[in-house]
């Protein structure tokens, strides 16, 4: 992690500890995630369990 990223996180932590609101930048306020991707796996293929499956 870069030092400037660490410094930004420290600033956020201090603001949160001081009880101040963490407000996103104006450009992020109206951000919306796109729709989830469609399932690209062909039907009928057996998926083997992996370490990511719980």
N, C-alpha and C positions, 0 to 999 in steps of 0.2 A: 504494500500500500504506500502510495506516495505521501511525502510529508505534508503537502498542501491538503490532501484528503483528510489526513489525521487532524490537522489544524481546524478544518471545517467541522469535523465531527465533535471536536472539543468545544467549539463555539456553540453548536447545537445542544450539547450536553449541559453546558453552563446556563444557557437560556432556559432549558427545561427545568433545571434544578432551581433557577430563580423564579419559576412560576410563570414565565413568559410563554406566550403561544408561539408555536412553530408554524409559520405561515409559508406556504409554497410560493415560489416565484410566480409572477403574473402569467408567464407563458405556460405554466403547468396547471393552472386553475381549471381550464376548460378541456383538459386532456381526457380522451376516452379511448380505452383499449378497443381494438378491432374485434370482430367476431372470432370465436375460437376456430381453428382450422378444422376442416372436415376430416373425418377418419380416412386415411389413405391406404389402410390395409385391405387387401382383397378379401372377400368373404370366403370362408372355408379353410383358411390357413390356420393351423393350430399354433398358438403363441405359447412358447415355453416360459415357465416362471423364471424370473431373474431376481437378483438381490434387491431390485427396486420395487418388486411386488410385495405387499405386506399382507 
